[in-house]
Amino acid sequence: IGDILRNEWGFQGAVVTDAGAGVALHKEHRRVADYPEAVAKELASGVDVIVDWEEGAEEAYARGLLSEHDLDRAVLN
């Protein structure tokens, strides 16, 4: 998201997920071990607003999966 959307196209708005995207990463696509890891991956990819936040961000940060940089960027946007 960051490379193309923000850098090449100059988009400066907020990037929002579809409802259920994080849950789908974990349960349907099996790309991550659990929901907190899905939240961390979404934010690291450049997403700013996760529709189905649930408490995954807090746990992801506590476990070191979510960087302060990605969290700050998402909050700023």
HELIX and SHEET records of a PDB file:
HELIX    1   1 GLY A    2  GLU A    8  3                                   7    
HELIX    2   2 ALA A   21  VAL A   23  1                                   3    
HELIX    3   3 ALA A   24  GLU A   28  3                                   5    
HELIX    4   4 TYR A   35  ALA A   44  1                                  10    
HELIX    5   5 GLY A   56  ALA A   62  1                                   7    
HELIX    6   6 GLU A   68  LEU A   76  1                                   9    
END                                                                             
